[in-house]
Amino acid sequence: MDDNQREQLLEVLSAIEQIEKRMVKILGEDKVKPPKPRKPKVAKIQYAEYVSMTETEYKDLIDRFGVRGTEDRIVNLNLYKGSTGKKYNSDHLTILAWERRNPGPKAPDKARQERMI
């Protein structure tokens, strides 16, 4: 590489540095937050036409509500999503939120249980 080519290369590199500095100013890259690392996606299983969740989420619902209670809640969510066209980020969390707002039937108190016998 001769001196002329070396000079041209240094000029190009200097020009590139200046352009990079201008871009940082214009775009404000020094103020932009780096992107958050993404969690690896876990495969969702379809439990109804409009309801899907991971196996872990499904097992959590089984632990909380039993098999029958979980299936009832999945059917209710499926009917709601199918009839309204609503979409949720997490069907599992939607079921838990609905349960928190509208808890199922309460266990009867002792006096009522005795009357029922």
N, C-alpha and C positions, 0 to 999 in steps of 0.2 A: 504494500500500500504506500503510495507516494504521499508527499506532504500536502498536495492539493486535495486528494481524496480524504485525508485525515481531517483537514480543515472543514471540508464540506460535511463530514460525518459529525464533527463537534457542533457545527451550526444547526444541523438537523436535531441532534439531541437536545440542544439548548432550546430550540423552538418547541419541541415536544414537552419539555419541562414547563415552559411558560404556558402552553395550552392546558396542561394538567392543572396548574395553579388557578387559571381562569375558570376552568370547569368546576373546581372545588368551590370557588367563590359564587359562581352562578347557581350551581345546584345545591349549595349548602351541605355538601357531603360531610363536612365536619360536624354538622348538627343532626344528621340522620342517624337513628339508632340502628344497630345491626339487627338483622332478622332473628326472631326467636328460633331456637332449634325445634324441629318438629318431632313429635312422638311417632314412633313407627305405627302404622295402621294395623289393627287387628281385624281379621276377617269377621264380618257380621253374618249371622245366620238368619234366614227368613223364617219367622215364627207364625206369620200370617201374611195376607196379601200386601198390607201396608206397614207391617211392623217387623223390624229387624233389630238385632242386638248381638253382642258377643256372647259366647258361651258363659263367660265369667259373670256378665251382667244377668243373664238368665238364671244362673245358679243362685245369685244373690237374691233375686225375686223369689225363687223357690224357698230359700232359707227364711225369708221374711213372711211370705204369705201362704206357703205350701203349694202343692202342685195345682190343686183346684183353684185357689185364689189367684195364682199367677195366670192360669189360663183364662179365668174370667176377666182379669185386668187387660190381658192382651187382646181378647175379643172386644172389650169396650173401646180400647184405643184404636183397634183396627176399624171398627164401625165408625168411630168419630172421624178418623183421618180419611176414610173412604167417602163419607158423606159430605165432608166439608172441603176436602182438598188441602187441608193443612199439612205442613211438613215440619218436622222437629229435628234438631241436631242430634238428640239422643232420646230414643223411645224409652230407654231404661229410666232416665232422669224424669221424663214426662210422667211415667207411671208413678214414680216416687212423689213427685210434686202433686199429682192428683190425689194420691192417698193422704198426703199431709193436709190438703184443703178439705177433703171429704172422707174422713175416716169411716171405715166400715161400721157395722153394728157393734155397739159396745156390749161387753159381757154384762148380763143382768146382775144386779146387786143381790146380796144374800136373802133379803126379805122377799124379793120377787122370785128368786129361785125356789124358796120354800113354798110360796103360793102356787107355783107351777107344778109342784109334785103332788 
